[in-house]
Amino acid sequence: MGQVLSHWTWLPRLKNQLAAADGNNFNSGGNRIVRLMTPRGMRYEDAYARAFPFDRLVDEMVQSDMIQDTVDIMRKGIEENIETHIIVNNRAAGNAPLVAEKIAAAFCRRV
């Protein structure tokens, strides 16, 4: 197992979760998991209702800090030789594959 950071209703921003650990990865396996579950400040039930049927991005659910924090954590992982796994749920912004595309595009712009 590895360090798990979650973008979730009531949790702090991903970058703040990582900062709370002083940027350390507390496992011997060199893995980090980023879970993009629901928009911050939005209840599970509301996220589900807005995102259903999960066939498109829902603009008001796309939180730019979620995208940017994920990209920054991926880059930090590369610098520190930490394998970073990103798990995207449809409730994060309406459609998991499209969220993943946004993350990949943002990551590639910074390379």
C-alpha positions in Angstrom: 0.0 0.0 0.0 1.0 3.6 -0.3 0.1 7.1 0.7 -3.5 7.9 -0.3 -4.7 11.5 -1.0 -8.4 12.0 -1.7 -10.3 14.8 -3.4 -13.5 14.4 -1.5 -16.4 16.4 -0.1 -15.0 17.6 3.2 -11.2 17.0 2.9 -8.7 19.7 2.3 -7.1 20.3 -1.1 -4.8 17.6 -2.4 -1.8 19.8 -2.1 -2.7 20.6 1.5 -3.0 16.9 2.3 0.5 16.3 0.9 1.8 19.4 2.8 0.4 18.0 6.0 2.7 15.0 5.5 5.6 17.5 5.0 5.7 16.1 1.5 6.8 12.7 2.8 5.6 9.4 1.4 5.1 7.1 4.4 5.5 3.7 2.9 8.3 1.5 1.8 6.8 0.7 -1.6 7.3 4.1 -3.1 3.7 4.4 -4.2 1.2 7.3 -3.9 -2.5 7.1 -4.7 -4.6 10.1 -5.6 -8.4 9.4 -5.5 -10.6 12.0 -7.3 -14.0 11.1 -5.8 -16.4 14.1 -5.5 -16.0 17.9 -5.8 -14.9 19.5 -2.6 -17.8 21.1 -0.8 -20.4 18.9 -2.6 -22.2 16.0 -1.0 -22.0 12.5 -2.6 -25.7 12.4 -3.4 -25.6 15.9 -5.0 -22.5 14.9 -7.1 -24.2 11.7 -8.2 -27.4 13.5 -9.2 -25.5 16.2 -11.2 -23.2 13.9 -12.9 -25.7 11.1 -13.9 -25.7 9.6 -16.5 -21.9 10.2 -16.4 -21.6 10.9 -20.2 -20.1 14.4 -20.1 -18.1 16.8 -18.0 -20.3 19.0 -15.8 -18.7 22.4 -15.9 -19.7 23.4 -12.4 -18.2 20.2 -11.0 -14.8 20.6 -12.7 -12.6 22.1 -10.0 -9.4 23.5 -11.5 -7.5 23.0 -8.2 -8.3 19.3 -8.4 -6.7 19.1 -11.9 -3.7 21.3 -11.0 -3.0 19.6 -7.6 -3.1 16.2 -9.3 -0.6 17.4 -12.0 1.7 18.8 -9.4 1.6 15.6 -7.3 2.3 13.6 -10.4 5.3 15.8 -11.2 6.5 15.6 -7.6 6.3 11.8 -7.8 8.5 11.8 -10.9 11.1 14.0 -9.2 11.1 11.8 -6.1 10.8 8.4 -7.9 7.4 7.8 -6.3 5.0 5.8 -8.5 1.7 7.8 -8.5 -1.6 6.2 -9.3 -4.6 8.3 -10.1 -8.1 6.9 -9.6 -10.9 9.0 -11.1 -14.6 8.5 -10.2 -17.3 9.7 -12.5 -18.6 11.8 -9.6 -15.5 13.9 -9.6 -16.7 16.0 -12.6 -19.2 13.9 -14.6 -17.1 11.5 -16.6 -13.9 9.8 -15.4 -12.2 9.3 -18.8 -12.8 13.0 -19.7 -11.4 14.1 -16.3 -8.3 11.9 -17.0 -7.9 13.6 -20.4 -7.9 17.0 -18.7 -5.3 15.9 -16.3 -3.1 14.4 -19.1 -3.5 17.6 -21.2 -2.5 19.8 -18.2 0.4 17.5 -17.4 1.7 17.5 -21.0 1.5 21.4 -21.2 3.9 21.6 -18.3 6.5 19.1 -19.6 
